[in-house]
Amino acid sequence: MKRYEFLEHVSDAYIAAYGKTLEEAFQNAAEAMFETMIETSTVTLTLEDVVTVEGHDREELLYNWLEALLLKFEIEGKVYRRFEIKNIEEMDSGFALKATIGGEAYDSDKHRPKVEIKAVTYHQMEIKEQKRGYEVKFILDL
């Protein structure tokens, strides 16, 4: 099973990410987002961070997950290539996600920047459970 693919879109990055579990699909979505910005193969695993997010539904959880990662890049100057979601838990108020992510400080000479992501969007966001697992689709505003 492929982890993700870039779909046709006129001006933004339209991504489909896949996984046998919802956690795996969200991990692959994060990897695809960073691959949109940089060459993730150049990222060395020298630091580890923990990310926790919540959402009223799975779509808001995906949005908040990707937004939290994008903010780590924009505010803290960090890039990642390893995303390990410990679990996605359903609660009375919605969903919670806890993950460990691995990467390093951003270096434009080393990480070969591609395009700037302005924002994660809800536009055309989909989360589908299929026979072989999950498919999540989302658009990144470039």
Protein Blocks (a to p, Z undefined) as FASTA:
>chain_A
ZZbdcdddfklccdddddfbfklmmmmmmmmmmmmmmcfklpccfbccddddddfblklm
mmmmmmmmmmmmmmnopacfbdcdfbacddfklpadddddddddddfklnopabdcfbdc
fehpacdddfklccddddddZZ
